[in-house]
């Protein structure tokens, strides 16, 4: 297949591109800069210039391919709601092109808003009343009854590995800034996790098997207590590990307080059984306990 990949040079997207090419697929990757274009060309992918707010470029990329994998997202979590709206418009634009053609689209969502305190499974849906909605899943799956073949890969709060620019580096940065590595209360809220290199095969399998309406969980570890994450960060930075009350958490974590308090164990049992996906790389704590996460 020829596959249009958004976010193709990103943390997850680059793993997807690598896996697709190794599996014999052709990749047309979205690039918004000369540097991204050069990086894509070096992998053997074709380059399609544009960005997530250039809807015409997204339509052209989708129309030129046999399928779409959408990993692109503007990773400024302080403007999460606004960036989710951009994501929704991008998905709708590509989805309209693919609708009725039988060509499949895989979009990216998250497990973070599912079943707080319980174990989230693939059939669960985030409540519509959520204060911080991730609209990608709803945007894609709402188009399935009108003829779009689409499925969703839900990623956990921590997708980790070299080059991580997500939640864990934010927690590390806050620990440096505040002089302590913190968790909220007893720190027994859980984050599921997956290594970035394990996500590539998951997206590819979701595209190849093309099950319209399916939700898959890219989860290698069901849930790691936040206190363990804070503990490794404190050890590596030589800082005290402290507990913050709910009231104190806002002072330490600021806008990130909601994410630091997520209690989101998640299962990928159905995903593994259905797709034959099996994560192979090291877990979050072992990965985090390396110098690479604390350079600079």
QUIDATA-V448469 format. One record per backbone hydrogen bond with DSSP energy under -0.5 kcal/mol. CO is the residue of the C=O (numbers start at 1). NH is the residue of the N-H. E is the energy in kcal/mol with one decimal. If there is no record, write none. Layout:
BEGIN
CO;NH;E
CO;NH;E
END
This chain:
BEGIN
1;3;-0.6
1;26;-2.8
2;66;-2.7
2;67;-1.0
3;5;-0.6
3;28;-3.0
4;6;-0.5
4;69;-2.7
5;8;-0.6
5;30;-2.6
6;71;-1.2
7;10;-1.9
10;14;-2.2
12;15;-0.7
12;16;-1.8
13;17;-2.7
14;18;-2.1
15;19;-2.1
16;20;-2.7
17;21;-2.4
18;22;-2.1
19;23;-1.6
20;25;-2.5
21;24;-1.5
26;3;-2.9
27;29;-0.6
27;46;-3.2
28;5;-2.4
29;48;-2.8
31;50;-2.1
33;37;-2.2
34;38;-2.5
35;39;-2.2
36;40;-2.3
37;41;-2.4
38;42;-1.8
39;43;-0.7
40;43;-1.2
40;44;-0.7
40;45;-1.8
41;44;-1.0
46;29;-3.0
48;31;-2.5
51;54;-1.4
53;55;-1.2
54;58;-1.6
55;59;-2.3
56;60;-2.3
57;61;-2.2
58;62;-2.4
59;63;-2.4
60;64;-1.3
62;65;-1.4
66;104;-0.6
67;4;-2.6
68;106;-2.7
69;6;-2.0
69;71;-0.9
70;108;-0.6
73;75;-0.9
74;76;-1.9
75;77;-0.6
76;79;-2.0
77;80;-1.1
79;83;-2.2
80;84;-2.1
81;85;-1.7
82;86;-1.6
83;87;-2.0
84;88;-2.3
85;89;-1.9
86;90;-2.1
87;91;-2.4
88;92;-2.2
89;93;-2.2
90;94;-2.1
91;95;-2.8
92;96;-2.2
93;97;-1.0
94;98;-1.7
95;99;-2.1
98;101;-2.3
98;103;-0.5
103;149;-0.6
104;68;-2.3
105;151;-2.2
106;70;-3.3
107;153;-2.9
109;155;-2.5
111;114;-2.2
113;127;-0.5
115;118;-2.1
118;120;-0.7
118;265;-0.6
120;267;-3.1
121;124;-1.5
127;130;-1.6
133;135;-0.7
135;139;-2.8
136;140;-2.3
137;141;-2.6
138;142;-1.9
140;143;-1.4
141;144;-0.9
141;145;-0.5
143;146;-0.7
143;148;-1.9
144;147;-2.1
147;100;-2.7
148;150;-0.9
149;105;-2.1
150;213;-3.7
151;107;-2.3
152;154;-0.6
152;216;-3.1
153;109;-2.7
153;155;-0.6
154;218;-3.1
155;111;-1.9
157;159;-0.6
157;167;-0.6
158;160;-0.6
158;194;-1.8
160;196;-2.9
161;164;-1.8
166;170;-1.4
167;171;-2.2
168;172;-2.4
169;173;-2.6
170;174;-2.3
171;175;-2.1
172;176;-2.3
173;177;-2.3
174;178;-2.7
175;179;-1.7
175;180;-0.9
179;240;-0.5
180;182;-0.6
181;242;-2.5
183;244;-2.7
184;187;-2.0
187;227;-2.5
189;226;-2.9
190;264;-3.3
191;224;-2.4
192;158;-1.2
193;220;-2.2
193;221;-2.3
194;160;-2.2
195;198;-1.7
195;199;-0.6
196;199;-1.2
196;200;-0.7
198;202;-0.8
199;203;-2.2
200;204;-2.0
201;205;-2.5
202;206;-2.3
203;207;-2.1
204;208;-2.9
205;209;-2.4
206;210;-1.2
210;212;-0.9
211;214;-1.9
214;152;-2.5
216;154;-3.5
216;218;-0.6
217;219;-1.6
218;156;-0.7
218;220;-0.5
221;193;-1.6
222;266;-2.2
224;191;-2.2
225;228;-1.3
225;229;-1.2
226;230;-2.8
227;231;-2.0
228;232;-2.0
229;233;-2.0
230;234;-2.6
231;235;-2.3
232;236;-2.6
233;237;-2.2
234;238;-1.1
234;239;-2.3
240;181;-2.8
240;242;-0.6
242;183;-1.9
244;185;-2.8
245;249;-2.0
246;250;-0.7
248;251;-0.7
248;252;-1.4
249;253;-3.3
249;254;-0.5
250;254;-1.5
253;256;-2.0
254;257;-2.0
256;260;-2.4
257;261;-1.4
259;262;-0.9
262;264;-0.6
263;117;-1.7
264;192;-0.8
265;120;-2.9
268;272;-2.6
269;273;-2.2
270;274;-2.9
271;275;-2.7
271;277;-0.6
272;276;-1.8
283;287;-2.2
284;288;-3.3
285;289;-1.8
288;290;-1.9
290;293;-1.0
291;294;-2.2
292;295;-0.7
END
